[in-house]
């Protein structure tokens, strides 16, 4: 929960609210503008596949940079050093693989969802597993991100955080539901720019106020070990440089190969070349953005070393940057920075809402729940699904606001561990093997889910000590995917050649479809 000191010491400033209202009005207007153009699911989900690469790249950046990035990254640098940045610096290495291999798979034919690939490659069960896993994990993420972005808004206005959650949630839902993917992508472009403006403003204020300027940031930060990236020992039980790097590679492999928020943008680009351009732009800008917000955290640390405040000593690390924004940034300009926090969250939340509506319609309604309906039916239900996802988002954020942060992280992590563990392995075996068929995949999934459940309960402390396995939570995802791969490959050895037509579905058969 927020510290009482922080909540009671910051006063409401009308100019800040005015700046936020101007920003929100622009976002609402864009949603209404694009709502008039949505006459089909193709347009609502993909914008008729006609977006330029630069816009897709900025939208991908906005989607991946949530309020967690805007607030938590500076907090991490303020409290410790830059070691948490390392996992994100592995992004460009995985992006090369995505540009060469992954993007052509998802742009083949007329696909809309990442999980259509699983259906084509294996069959209905892996597709259903992927769809339900994605929906569940996105709903958890929606609640967490909305809760986190409501914290600084609650501080600024003095309003109860639950009222802020409801207000912000309804607003984001409005323009997302109305405008579809067009509203999502073009508002993401604006929101990414606003996010950067907010960060640059804070950075500039600090550098100008410090007697030694930017050089003092590096001098004091280096002396205090604030630019460290962790130990270089090879110890898989600690967050060393190599451990975090490996985890980062696994994380970005999963995102680039199975995250509908990313895949939908690959597909929405107007050409393969534009999709690859978007990924290149995103990869470069994302690394710069994450590094910049870690630098801001170091700047805030140095600022309060040079200009100490008694109140800051009583704040938690993730409260210091909001405190700086609301006490050091002039009225009106602080509203712009808070708009940057809102922008970071909105660009992440709107993408998830639209993606949930997309995969529910494409992967559940069309093939199983309501097959054979006309496009108007699916468009209408896509909007209803987005409404339902928005309601769950608001409810989840209110729930997270009522529990301790540690409880929130533990609960959401265990759920994510149990239901999201095998997606990377599914896509990797699909891309790079021909032998694994539907039966092998389903048996592998069944075994891996049991392993996932056991490890989730074990690391969560829900099992007796004698039944638990001593393994760090970092490695649960890796072990689950390895369990799936080993089981699926072993089963495939006892089966004949895969009888499914794999034209265009593996790296070995992609040329036949090009």
Secondary structure, 3 states (H helix, E strand, C coil): CCCHHHHHHCCCCHHHHHHHHHHHHHHHHHHHHHHCCCCCHHHHHHHHHCECHHHHHHHHHHHHCCHHHHHHHHHHHHHCCCHHHHHHHCHHHHHHHHHHHHHHHHCCCCCCCHHHHHHHHCCHHHHHHHHHHHHHHHHHHHHHHHHHHHHHHHHHHCCCHHHHHHHHHHHHHHHHHHHHHHHHHHHHHHHHHHHHHHHHHHHHHHHHHCCCHHHHHHHHHHHCCCCCCCCCCCCCCCCCHHHHHHHHHHHHHHHHHHCHHHHHHHHHECCHHHHHHHHHHHHHHHHHHHHHHHHHHHHHHHHHHHCCCHHHHCCCHHHHHHHHHHHHCCCCHHHHHHHHHHHHHHHHHHHHHHHHHHHHHHHHHHHHHCCCCCHHHHHHHHHHHHHHHHHHHHHHHHHHHCCCHHHHHHHHHHHHHHHCCCHHHHHHHHHHCCCCCHHHHHHHHHHHHHHHHHHHHHHCCCCCHHHCCCCCHHHHHHHHHHHHHHHHHHHHHCCCCCCCCCCCCCCCCHHHHC
